[in-house]
Every structure is written in structure tokens, then in C-alpha cells.
Amino acid sequence: MTDRAYFEKGLAEMVKRLQPQTIIVYGADPGYMFGKYKAMGIRIIQFDSNFAETHKTVIA
């Protein structure tokens, strides 16, 4: 099983057990992974990782 598969299983179990209203994501929040939770009405708040922040391109 891949790391992504473990994460997705753990995320599903967390949502099942805790029934959160909001999930905070540090890093990317791909739709294929979080879309179903958004559709359930769970608010997803995403923060870019430090790596992503430092590698953003400034467009003038």
C-alpha cells in the first residue's frame, strides 16, 4: 500500500469517527482526495507548505 493510500484510509476513518466541521490541510488539497468531504459540507482550509511558499513565482 502506498503512503497516499494510507493517508486516504486514515482521512476517511478520521472523518467517520470525529465528524469534523472543518479540516485544516497543510500542503496541497487535491480535489480527488478532499472533494467528497467538501461535498459533505466539511469546510477545508488549506495552507501552502513552506516549500510551496518559497517557490512561488512572482508575476509582475
Residue pairs with C-beta under 8 A, 6 or more apart in sequence:
7 33
8 33
11 33
11 37
14 20
15 23
15 37
15 40
15 42
20 42
21 42
21 43
22 42
22 43
22 44
22 45
23 34
23 37
23 42
23 43
23 44
23 45
24 45
24 46
24 47
25 34
25 44
25 45
25 46
25 47
26 47
26 49
27 46
27 47
27 48
27 49
27 52
28 46
28 49
28 52
29 44
29 46
34 44
37 44
38 44
48 56
